[in-house]
Amino acid sequence: MISIPGAHCVEWFFAGGLSVLGRAGPAGSGDVHVLPTDDNIVFDLNFPGGNARLLVRRAELARFVANTL
């Protein structure tokens, strides 16, 4: 859950497989998109009031995926 001071909390739910697909190339639809860069994975999360962009190191995401899927 992400919250911004003075705004409502927003929750996004997406399949863990999106993290796997996003490591190989752009993936996602609707409110959640995953984009790979050289060293990182970018999660773009959109909602009617704005958006959030999260940056995760590839190696850390790979460990997380290996431990959860």
C-alpha positions as CSV (number, residue, x, y, z in Angstrom):
1,M,0.0,0.0,0.0
2,I,1.3,3.5,-0.9
3,S,0.0,6.6,0.8
4,I,0.7,10.2,0.0
5,P,0.2,12.8,2.8
6,G,-3.2,14.5,2.3
7,A,-4.4,11.8,-0.1
8,H,-6.2,8.5,0.1
9,C,-4.3,5.3,0.3
10,V,-4.1,3.3,-2.9
11,E,-3.6,-0.5,-3.2
12,W,-2.4,-2.4,-6.3
13,F,-2.6,-6.1,-6.6
14,F,-0.8,-7.9,-9.4
15,A,0.3,-11.4,-10.2
16,G,3.9,-12.3,-9.2
17,G,4.4,-13.5,-12.8
18,L,4.3,-9.8,-13.9
19,S,7.7,-9.4,-12.0
20,V,9.1,-12.3,-14.0
21,L,7.8,-11.0,-17.4
22,G,8.9,-7.4,-16.6
23,R,12.5,-8.6,-16.2
24,A,12.6,-9.7,-19.8
25,G,10.7,-6.8,-21.4
26,P,7.9,-4.4,-20.9
27,A,4.8,-6.0,-19.4
28,G,1.5,-5.2,-17.8
29,S,-1.7,-3.5,-18.7
30,G,-4.2,-1.1,-17.0
31,D,-2.9,0.4,-13.9
32,V,0.3,-1.6,-13.5
33,H,3.2,-1.6,-16.0
34,V,6.7,-3.1,-15.5
35,L,9.7,-1.9,-17.6
36,P,13.2,-3.3,-17.5
37,T,16.3,-1.0,-17.7
38,D,20.0,-2.0,-17.7
39,D,20.3,-2.5,-13.9
40,N,16.7,-2.0,-12.6
41,I,13.1,-2.8,-13.0
42,V,10.6,0.1,-13.1
43,F,7.1,-0.4,-11.8
44,D,4.7,2.2,-13.0
45,L,1.5,2.3,-10.9
46,N,-1.3,4.5,-12.1
47,F,-4.5,5.7,-10.4
48,P,-7.1,8.4,-11.2
49,G,-5.4,10.9,-8.9
50,G,-1.8,10.4,-10.3
51,N,0.9,7.8,-10.4
52,A,3.8,6.3,-8.6
53,R,7.0,5.0,-10.1
54,L,9.0,2.4,-8.1
55,L,12.6,1.5,-9.0
56,V,13.9,-2.0,-7.9
57,R,17.4,-3.3,-8.6
58,R,17.3,-6.4,-10.9
59,A,19.3,-8.5,-8.5
60,E,17.0,-7.7,-5.5
61,L,13.9,-8.5,-7.6
62,A,15.4,-11.8,-8.8
63,R,16.0,-12.8,-5.1
64,F,12.5,-11.8,-4.2
65,V,11.0,-13.8,-7.1
66,A,13.1,-16.8,-6.3
67,N,12.0,-16.8,-2.7
68,T,8.3,-16.2,-3.3
69,L,7.3,-18.0,-6.5
